Amino acid sequence: MKNKYLLYSALFLLSMSSCEDKLDADRYFGDRMTIEKVFADRDYSERWLSDAYSHLVGVNADVSSKGFTMYCFADDMYFGDRDDKYKKWKNGEYDEGWEQGPWGECYTGIYQASVFIHNIDCNTKFTEEERADYKAQARFVRAYYYWLLLRKYGPIPIMPDEGMDFTQEYEDLAVARSSYDEVANFIASEMQIAAKDLPLERGPLAIARPTRGAALAARAKVLLYAASPINNPHPSDTEKFSDMVNFDGKHLIAQEYDETKWARAAAAALDVMELPGNQANGKRYDLYHLGRRTSGSVGYPVTIEPYKDGDFSEHTWPDGWQDIDPFESYRSLFDGEVSASDNYELIFTRGQNQSSEGVDIMVVHQLPTSATGWNTHGLTQKMCDAYYMNDGSDCPGKDLEIGGANGTVRETGFVDETNQENYPELGEHRIGVSLQYVQREPRFYASVAYNGSTWFLLNESNDANRNQQVFYYRGMGNGYNNNNAFWLRTGIGVKKFVHPYDTHENRDMGRIRRKAEPDLIRNFG
């Protein structure tokens, strides 16, 4: 590689003229706050920690609309707008100078957290327990910034814990990149240290602050990535990133397989799963679930009878699904129906801290044009095929371009008057739907706006728009419009995150529910 180092440093430049009287700037800094004063005061110390948190939003949000964070969209997410950014990222048309916001924001947050860690013990206005908790929060935040950087950029520099003197020469400030494993192990170690002083639970007003589970779950996820094939290649693997080296020839990505990486990741995940708590299973976390709905209404249908497998279908939760609603249990986690404090599956969230380009803006991009949405986020057939059938088997015809899944062939034909009673999972509007979209798992119907699916938009003033079947392939009035950007190129939309009472009628953003980021770290069970 041509680049010898990746460097981060904060340089503050003061423009000065040659006039001697203008060099006397002391009068401007007589009341400036020193580090010692900051950490002698309770309020200022808390503000410093808040600033360390503040860089987690915006370009560093894990779940948001693509104006800030394109990285939360998979390669199989197709788009119909913002060619200047999302298209460049998706098609690999970017260069080294493109979208560097996360880099600077993360390292600024790392600096702020490091200063806090090294100085908070001097503050006698806090109790010993408060200082320990605050320091652990800062340690978590710092490690999480490194995790964000590692995910987005690969091997990165780990900054000296004691800080750096920005008045030094350039070469003295340069920090070489650590290897992927070195960064992953550093993050895992920091999360483990933080977990010792973080509480098991926090109240609703502190829901966006990390807990012990958040630190241990982040550690498990980091170790899982380090154990994955890209970073832990088998001898037969052809892509080992052997050319990714430092100037001295040091490999930045592992070149040899290490079975113990999987063992470490599994043990770390078990640490999260075994945390004690008040859930029915005696643990801190559990899969969120809602009871069966025996009577329904528009937007909230009766529970669809789960697949009769002779096992789970015959038992109540948690041993089976006989008494729960799998569809609503999943949908409500993402559409804003369940608050973060009531979601016992949620491990860590930033809350509703996104000032713009949040989940609400993403929902507007997903709503169909007939509901005055922007209709620009589409899924590919490959993503649809990734969802299972209701009996847990693969979708027939999956990976058809490489021979099909187990030699199966994609379903043909459509729902009509003669067979519509066989497919209650499609809802009231079934006629015209492709048979490849019937009898799928509940997550599919909560997430995928397949061609001919029903949108429940109960806040629409026009009755015709409240419970509408949208065919993306049928003319301008039904999801297709080639005169502007607002149509789905794949003909398959996105329902995930959309609540039945969401609408963008008259471009009124107030009627889109504000949603907390729902699943930055999900249940490991």
C-alpha positions as CSV (number, residue, x, y, z in Angstrom):
1,M,0.0,0.0,0.0
2,K,1.2,3.5,-0.8
3,N,-0.1,5.1,2.4
4,K,2.4,4.7,5.2
5,Y,0.2,6.0,7.9
6,L,-3.3,7.1,8.7
7,L,-3.0,10.1,10.9
8,Y,-5.4,11.9,13.2
9,S,-4.5,15.1,15.0
10,A,-6.3,18.2,16.1
11,L,-4.5,21.4,15.0
12,F,-5.7,24.7,16.2
13,L,-4.2,27.5,14.1
14,L,-4.2,31.2,15.3
15,S,-3.8,33.7,12.5
16,M,-1.4,36.5,13.5
17,S,-0.3,39.7,11.8
18,S,3.2,41.1,12.0
19,C,2.1,43.9,14.2
20,E,3.5,43.5,17.7
21,D,0.5,45.0,19.5
22,K,-1.8,42.4,17.9
23,L,0.3,39.5,19.3
24,D,-1.0,40.2,22.8
25,A,-4.1,38.0,22.9
26,D,-4.1,37.3,26.7
27,R,-6.9,39.7,27.2
28,Y,-9.2,37.4,25.1
29,F,-8.5,34.3,27.2
30,G,-8.6,35.7,30.8
31,D,-11.8,33.9,31.6
32,R,-11.2,30.7,29.7
33,M,-12.0,27.4,31.5
34,T,-9.1,25.1,32.3
35,I,-9.3,21.3,32.6
36,E,-8.8,21.6,36.3
37,K,-11.8,24.0,36.6
38,V,-14.0,21.8,34.4
39,F,-13.4,18.7,36.5
40,A,-13.8,20.5,39.8
41,D,-17.4,21.3,38.9
42,R,-20.3,18.8,38.7
43,D,-22.2,20.5,35.9
44,Y,-19.2,21.1,33.7
45,S,-18.0,17.6,34.1
46,E,-21.4,16.2,33.0
47,R,-21.4,18.6,30.0
48,W,-18.0,17.2,29.0
49,L,-19.3,13.6,29.1
50,S,-22.4,14.7,27.2
51,D,-20.2,16.1,24.5
52,A,-18.4,12.8,24.3
53,Y,-21.8,11.2,23.7
54,S,-22.9,13.8,21.1
55,H,-20.7,12.4,18.3
56,L,-22.7,9.2,18.3
57,V,-25.5,10.8,16.3
58,G,-25.6,12.3,12.8
59,V,-23.1,10.6,10.5
60,N,-22.4,8.0,13.3
61,A,-26.1,6.9,13.7
62,D,-26.5,3.2,13.1
63,V,-30.1,3.5,12.0
64,S,-31.2,6.5,10.1
65,S,-32.1,7.8,6.7
66,K,-29.4,7.9,4.0
67,G,-28.8,11.6,4.2
68,F,-26.4,11.0,7.1
69,T,-25.7,7.3,7.2
70,M,-25.8,5.4,4.0
71,Y,-24.0,2.6,5.8
72,C,-27.1,1.2,7.4
73,F,-28.4,0.1,4.0
74,A,-27.4,-3.3,2.6
75,D,-26.1,-3.7,-0.9
76,D,-29.5,-5.2,-1.7
77,M,-31.3,-1.9,-0.9
78,Y,-32.0,-0.1,-4.1
79,F,-32.8,3.6,-4.4
80,G,-34.4,6.1,-6.6
81,D,-32.9,9.4,-5.5
82,R,-29.8,11.1,-4.1
83,D,-27.5,9.9,-6.9
84,D,-24.8,12.2,-5.7
85,K,-24.2,10.3,-2.5
86,Y,-25.9,6.9,-2.2
87,K,-25.2,5.9,-5.8
88,K,-21.5,6.7,-5.5
89,W,-21.3,4.6,-2.3
90,K,-23.3,1.7,-3.6
91,N,-21.4,1.6,-7.0
92,G,-18.0,2.1,-5.5
93,E,-17.5,5.4,-7.2
94,Y,-16.0,7.2,-4.1
95,D,-12.5,8.2,-3.4
96,E,-10.4,8.8,-0.3
97,G,-11.8,12.3,0.2
98,W,-15.4,11.2,0.1
99,E,-17.7,11.4,3.2
100,Q,-15.1,11.7,5.9
101,G,-17.5,12.9,8.5
102,P,-17.5,9.6,10.6
103,W,-13.7,9.6,10.8
104,G,-13.4,13.0,12.3
105,E,-16.5,12.7,14.5
106,C,-15.3,9.4,16.0
107,Y,-11.8,10.6,16.8
108,T,-13.2,13.8,18.3
109,G,-15.4,11.7,20.5
110,I,-12.5,9.5,21.4
111,Y,-10.5,12.5,22.5
112,Q,-13.3,13.9,24.6
113,A,-13.9,10.5,26.3
114,S,-10.2,10.0,27.0
115,V,-9.9,13.4,28.7
116,F,-12.9,12.6,30.8
117,I,-11.5,9.2,31.8
118,H,-8.2,10.7,33.0
119,N,-9.8,13.6,34.9
120,I,-13.1,12.6,36.4
121,D,-11.5,11.0,39.5
122,C,-10.4,14.5,40.6
123,N,-14.0,15.6,41.0
124,T,-15.0,15.4,44.6
125,K,-18.6,16.6,43.9
126,F,-19.5,13.1,42.8
127,T,-19.7,10.0,45.0
128,E,-17.3,7.2,44.4
129,E,-20.1,5.2,42.7
130,E,-21.0,8.1,40.4
131,R,-17.4,8.6,39.3
132,A,-17.1,4.9,38.6
133,D,-20.3,4.8,36.5
134,Y,-19.4,8.0,34.6
135,K,-15.9,6.7,33.8
136,A,-17.3,3.4,32.7
137,Q,-19.7,5.3,30.4
138,A,-16.9,7.3,28.9
139,R,-14.9,4.1,28.4
140,F,-17.8,2.4,26.6
141,V,-18.4,5.5,24.4
142,R,-14.7,5.6,23.5
143,A,-14.6,1.9,22.6
144,Y,-17.8,2.2,20.7
145,Y,-16.3,4.9,18.5
146,Y,-13.4,2.6,17.7
147,W,-16.0,-0.1,16.8
148,L,-17.7,2.3,14.4
149,L,-14.3,3.1,12.8
150,L,-13.3,-0.5,12.6
151,R,-16.6,-1.4,10.9
152,K,-16.4,1.3,8.3
153,Y,-12.6,1.7,7.6
154,G,-11.0,-1.6,8.7
155,P,-7.7,-1.4,10.5
156,I,-7.3,2.0,12.1
157,P,-4.8,3.8,14.4
158,I,-5.4,3.4,18.2
159,M,-4.6,6.8,19.7
160,P,-2.2,7.0,22.7
161,D,-4.3,6.8,25.9
162,E,-2.4,9.7,27.5
163,G,-3.1,12.0,24.5
164,M,-0.8,13.8,22.1
165,D,1.1,17.1,22.0
166,F,-0.2,18.7,18.8
167,T,2.9,21.1,18.8
168,Q,5.2,18.2,17.9
169,E,6.5,17.6,14.4
170,Y,4.3,15.9,11.8
171,E,6.3,12.7,11.9
172,D,6.1,12.5,15.7
173,L,2.3,12.9,15.5
174,A,1.8,10.1,12.9
175,V,0.3,7.0,14.3
176,A,0.5,3.8,12.3
177,R,-2.6,1.6,11.8
178,S,-3.0,-1.3,14.2
179,S,-4.1,-4.6,12.7
180,Y,-7.8,-5.6,12.7
181,D,-7.2,-8.1,15.5
182,E,-5.3,-5.6,17.6
183,V,-8.2,-3.1,17.3
184,A,-10.8,-5.8,18.0
185,N,-9.0,-7.0,21.1
186,F,-8.5,-3.5,22.3
187,I,-12.2,-2.8,22.0
188,A,-13.1,-6.1,23.6
189,S,-10.8,-5.4,26.6
190,E,-12.2,-1.8,27.0
191,M,-15.8,-3.1,27.0
192,Q,-15.0,-5.7,29.6
193,I,-13.4,-3.1,31.9
194,A,-16.4,-0.8,31.4
195,A,-18.9,-3.6,32.1
196,K,-17.5,-4.0,35.7
197,D,-18.8,-0.5,36.8
198,L,-21.9,-0.2,34.5
199,P,-25.3,-1.1,36.1
200,L,-27.5,-3.9,34.9
201,E,-30.4,-1.6,34.2
202,R,-31.2,2.1,33.9
203,G,-34.5,4.0,34.2
204,P,-36.5,5.5,31.3
205,L,-34.7,8.9,31.7
206,A,-31.3,7.3,31.2
207,I,-32.3,4.8,28.5
208,A,-29.7,6.0,26.1
209,R,-26.8,5.4,28.5
210,P,-25.0,2.1,28.3
211,T,-25.5,-0.7,30.7
212,R,-23.4,-3.7,31.6
213,G,-25.3,-5.7,28.9
214,A,-24.5,-3.0,26.3
215,A,-20.8,-3.3,27.0
216,L,-20.7,-7.1,27.0
217,A,-22.9,-7.3,23.9
218,A,-20.7,-4.9,22.0
219,R,-17.7,-7.0,23.1
220,A,-19.4,-10.1,21.8
221,K,-20.2,-8.5,18.4
222,V,-16.6,-7.2,17.9
223,L,-15.2,-10.7,18.7
224,L,-17.8,-12.3,16.3
225,Y,-16.6,-10.0,13.5
226,A,-13.0,-10.9,14.2
227,A,-13.9,-14.6,14.0
228,S,-15.7,-14.2,10.7
229,P,-14.1,-15.5,7.4
230,I,-12.9,-12.2,6.2
231,N,-10.8,-11.6,9.3
232,N,-10.2,-15.3,10.1
233,P,-9.5,-17.1,6.8
234,H,-9.3,-20.8,6.2
235,P,-6.3,-22.1,4.3
236,S,-8.5,-22.7,1.2
237,D,-9.9,-19.1,1.2
238,T,-8.7,-17.2,-1.8
239,E,-9.2,-13.6,-0.5
240,K,-6.9,-13.1,2.5
241,F,-6.1,-9.4,2.0
242,S,-2.5,-10.3,1.8
243,D,-1.6,-7.0,0.2
244,M,-3.0,-4.9,3.1
245,V,0.2,-4.2,5.0
246,N,1.9,-1.4,6.8
247,F,5.0,0.3,5.5
248,D,7.1,-2.3,7.3
249,G,5.3,-5.2,5.7
250,K,3.1,-6.0,8.8
251,H,-0.2,-7.7,7.8
252,L,-3.2,-5.7,8.9
253,I,-5.7,-8.6,8.3
254,A,-5.1,-12.1,9.7
255,Q,-3.6,-14.6,7.2
256,E,-4.1,-17.8,9.2
257,Y,-7.2,-19.4,10.6
258,D,-7.7,-19.4,14.4
259,E,-10.4,-21.6,15.9
260,T,-10.2,-20.0,19.3
261,K,-11.6,-16.8,17.8
262,W,-15.0,-18.5,17.5
263,A,-14.7,-19.9,21.0
264,R,-14.1,-16.4,22.4
265,A,-17.0,-14.9,20.5
266,A,-19.4,-17.7,21.7
267,A,-18.2,-17.3,25.3
268,A,-18.7,-13.5,25.1
269,A,-22.2,-13.9,23.7
270,L,-23.0,-16.3,26.6
271,D,-22.0,-13.7,29.1
272,V,-24.7,-11.5,27.7
273,M,-27.3,-14.2,27.6
274,E,-26.7,-15.2,31.2
275,L,-27.0,-11.8,32.7
276,P,-29.6,-12.0,35.6
277,G,-32.8,-10.1,35.4
278,N,-36.6,-10.0,35.9
279,Q,-37.8,-11.5,32.7
280,A,-39.8,-14.8,32.8
281,N,-36.7,-16.7,31.9
282,G,-34.8,-15.2,34.9
283,K,-32.5,-13.3,32.6
284,R,-31.9,-9.7,31.8
285,Y,-33.0,-10.0,28.2
286,D,-35.7,-11.9,26.4
287,L,-37.3,-12.0,22.9
288,Y,-40.1,-9.4,22.8
289,H,-43.5,-11.0,22.3
290,L,-47.2,-10.1,22.3
291,G,-50.2,-12.3,22.9
292,R,-52.5,-13.7,20.2
293,R,-55.1,-11.4,18.8
294,T,-58.4,-13.2,18.5
295,S,-60.2,-10.1,17.1
296,G,-58.7,-7.6,14.7
297,S,-59.2,-4.3,12.9
298,V,-57.8,-2.6,9.9
299,G,-54.0,-2.3,10.4
300,Y,-54.1,-4.7,13.3
301,P,-55.3,-8.1,11.9
302,V,-56.2,-11.2,13.8
303,T,-53.2,-13.4,14.5
304,I,-52.4,-15.6,11.6
305,E,-52.3,-19.3,12.7
306,P,-48.6,-20.2,12.8
307,Y,-47.4,-23.2,10.9
308,K,-48.4,-26.5,12.5
309,D,-45.1,-28.3,13.0
310,G,-46.3,-30.7,15.8
311,D,-43.8,-29.1,18.2
312,F,-43.7,-25.3,18.7
313,S,-47.2,-25.0,17.5
314,E,-48.4,-27.2,20.4
315,H,-46.8,-25.2,23.2
316,T,-47.1,-21.8,24.8
317,W,-44.3,-19.2,25.0
318,P,-41.4,-19.6,25.6
319,D,-41.5,-23.2,24.5
320,G,-43.7,-22.5,21.5
321,W,-45.8,-20.0,19.6
322,Q,-49.3,-21.2,20.4
323,D,-50.3,-18.1,22.4
324,I,-48.3,-15.3,20.7
325,D,-48.6,-13.2,17.6
326,P,-45.3,-13.5,15.7
327,F,-46.2,-10.8,13.2
328,E,-47.0,-8.1,15.7
329,S,-44.3,-9.1,18.1
330,Y,-41.8,-8.3,15.3
331,R,-43.4,-5.3,13.6
332,S,-44.0,-3.4,16.9
333,L,-40.3,-3.4,17.7
334,F,-39.5,-1.2,14.7
335,D,-42.5,1.0,14.0
336,G,-42.4,3.0,17.2
337,E,-45.2,1.1,19.0
338,V,-42.9,-0.1,21.8
339,S,-40.9,2.4,23.7
340,A,-37.2,1.7,24.4
341,S,-37.8,1.4,28.1
342,D,-40.5,-1.3,27.5
343,N,-38.5,-3.3,25.1
344,Y,-36.8,-6.0,27.0
345,E,-35.1,-7.2,23.9
346,L,-33.3,-3.9,23.4
347,I,-29.7,-3.8,24.7
348,F,-28.5,-0.4,23.6
349,T,-30.1,2.6,21.9
350,R,-29.3,6.2,21.2
351,G,-32.9,7.1,21.8
352,Q,-34.5,9.9,19.8
353,N,-31.4,12.0,19.5
354,Q,-31.3,12.3,15.7
355,S,-32.2,15.9,14.9
356,S,-32.8,15.2,11.2
357,E,-32.4,12.3,8.8
358,G,-33.8,10.0,11.4
359,V,-36.0,6.9,11.1
360,D,-39.0,9.2,10.5
361,I,-37.4,10.6,7.3
362,M,-36.5,7.0,6.2
363,V,-40.2,6.1,6.6
364,V,-41.2,9.0,4.3
365,H,-38.9,7.6,1.6
366,Q,-40.6,4.2,2.0
367,L,-44.2,5.3,1.8
368,P,-45.9,4.9,-1.6
369,T,-46.7,7.9,-3.8
370,S,-50.4,7.2,-3.4
371,A,-49.9,8.0,0.2
372,T,-47.9,11.1,-0.7
373,G,-44.6,9.4,0.3
374,W,-41.4,9.6,-1.7
375,N,-41.5,5.9,-2.8
376,T,-37.7,5.6,-3.3
377,H,-36.4,2.7,-1.2
378,G,-36.7,-0.7,-2.9
379,L,-35.6,-4.2,-2.1
380,T,-34.2,-6.7,-4.6
381,Q,-35.6,-10.2,-5.3
382,K,-32.6,-11.6,-3.6
383,M,-33.5,-9.9,-0.4
384,C,-37.1,-11.2,-0.6
385,D,-35.8,-14.7,-1.2
386,A,-33.7,-14.5,2.0
387,Y,-36.9,-14.7,4.0
388,Y,-38.0,-18.2,4.8
389,M,-41.3,-19.9,4.2
390,N,-43.7,-20.3,7.2
391,D,-42.4,-23.8,7.8
392,G,-38.8,-22.7,8.0
393,S,-37.8,-24.0,4.6
394,D,-36.1,-21.9,1.9
395,C,-38.1,-19.9,-0.6
396,P,-38.6,-22.1,-3.7
397,G,-36.4,-20.8,-6.5
398,K,-34.0,-19.1,-4.1
399,D,-30.6,-18.4,-5.8
400,L,-32.3,-19.4,-9.1
401,E,-29.4,-17.9,-11.1
402,I,-27.1,-20.5,-9.7
403,G,-29.4,-23.5,-10.0
404,G,-32.0,-22.8,-7.4
405,A,-32.2,-23.8,-3.7
406,N,-32.2,-27.6,-3.5
407,G,-33.2,-27.7,-7.2
408,T,-36.5,-26.0,-6.5
409,V,-38.3,-23.7,-9.0
410,R,-39.8,-20.3,-8.2
411,E,-43.6,-20.4,-7.8
412,T,-45.6,-19.1,-10.8
413,G,-49.2,-17.9,-11.0
414,F,-51.2,-15.4,-9.0
415,V,-53.9,-15.4,-6.3
416,D,-57.4,-15.2,-7.7
417,E,-61.0,-15.8,-6.7
418,T,-60.5,-19.6,-6.7
419,N,-57.6,-19.8,-4.3
420,Q,-57.6,-16.6,-2.2
421,E,-59.1,-18.3,0.9
422,N,-55.8,-20.3,1.2
423,Y,-53.7,-17.3,1.9
424,P,-55.1,-15.3,4.9
425,E,-51.6,-14.0,5.7
426,L,-52.0,-11.6,2.7
427,G,-54.8,-9.8,4.4
428,E,-58.0,-8.4,2.9
429,H,-56.5,-7.5,-0.5
430,R,-55.1,-10.7,-2.1
431,I,-56.2,-10.8,-5.7
432,G,-53.4,-10.4,-8.1
433,V,-50.5,-11.2,-5.7
434,S,-47.8,-13.5,-7.0
435,L,-47.8,-17.0,-5.5
436,Q,-44.1,-16.6,-4.7
437,Y,-45.1,-14.2,-1.8
438,V,-47.6,-16.5,-0.1
439,Q,-47.1,-18.6,3.0
440,R,-44.0,-16.8,4.1
441,E,-42.7,-16.3,7.6
442,P,-44.2,-13.4,9.7
443,R,-41.1,-11.2,9.4
444,F,-41.6,-11.1,5.6
445,Y,-45.1,-9.5,5.9
446,A,-43.9,-7.0,8.5
447,S,-40.9,-5.9,6.3
448,V,-41.6,-6.3,2.6
449,A,-44.0,-4.3,0.5
450,Y,-44.2,-7.0,-2.3
451,N,-46.1,-6.1,-5.5
452,G,-49.8,-6.1,-4.6
453,S,-49.3,-5.9,-0.8
454,T,-51.6,-3.9,1.4
455,W,-50.5,-0.6,3.1
456,F,-52.3,0.3,6.3
457,L,-52.1,4.1,6.6
458,L,-54.8,4.9,9.1
459,N,-54.0,8.6,9.4
460,E,-54.8,9.4,5.8
461,S,-57.8,11.7,5.4
462,N,-58.8,10.0,2.2
463,D,-60.5,6.7,3.0
464,A,-59.2,5.2,-0.3
465,N,-55.7,5.6,0.9
466,R,-56.1,4.1,4.4
467,N,-56.2,0.5,3.4
468,Q,-54.7,0.3,-0.1
469,Q,-53.3,-2.4,-2.3
470,V,-50.3,-1.1,-4.2
471,F,-49.1,-2.6,-7.5
472,Y,-45.7,-1.1,-8.3
473,Y,-45.8,-2.4,-11.9
474,R,-49.1,-0.9,-12.9
475,G,-49.0,2.6,-14.3
476,M,-48.3,6.0,-12.7
477,G,-51.2,5.9,-10.2
478,N,-49.9,2.6,-8.6
479,G,-46.3,3.2,-7.7
480,Y,-44.7,3.7,-11.1
481,N,-43.7,7.1,-12.5
482,N,-40.8,7.5,-14.9
483,N,-41.1,11.3,-15.1
484,N,-39.4,11.8,-11.7
485,A,-37.2,9.9,-9.2
486,F,-40.1,8.8,-7.0
487,W,-40.7,5.3,-8.2
488,L,-39.3,1.9,-7.2
489,R,-36.8,0.5,-9.7
490,T,-37.2,-3.0,-8.3
491,G,-40.9,-3.0,-7.8
492,I,-40.6,-4.1,-4.2
493,G,-40.9,-1.6,-1.4
494,V,-40.1,-1.5,2.3
495,K,-42.6,-1.7,5.2
496,K,-40.2,-2.1,8.1
497,F,-40.3,0.9,10.5
498,V,-43.7,2.0,9.1
499,H,-46.5,2.3,11.7
500,P,-50.2,1.9,10.7
501,Y,-50.8,5.5,11.8
502,D,-47.9,6.9,9.8
503,T,-48.6,9.2,6.9
504,H,-46.9,12.0,4.9
505,E,-50.1,13.6,3.8
506,N,-49.6,17.2,2.8
507,R,-45.9,16.7,3.7
508,D,-46.8,17.1,7.3
509,M,-43.8,15.6,9.1
510,G,-45.6,15.9,12.5
511,R,-47.8,12.9,11.5
512,I,-44.8,10.6,11.2
513,R,-44.1,9.1,14.6
514,R,-40.8,9.9,16.1
515,K,-39.0,6.6,16.5
516,A,-36.0,5.6,18.7
517,E,-33.2,3.8,17.0
518,P,-34.6,0.3,17.5
519,D,-31.8,-2.3,17.4
520,L,-28.3,-1.2,17.5
521,I,-27.4,-4.3,19.5
522,R,-30.1,-6.9,19.6
523,N,-30.8,-9.9,21.9
524,F,-28.1,-12.6,21.5
525,G,-30.6,-15.3,22.6
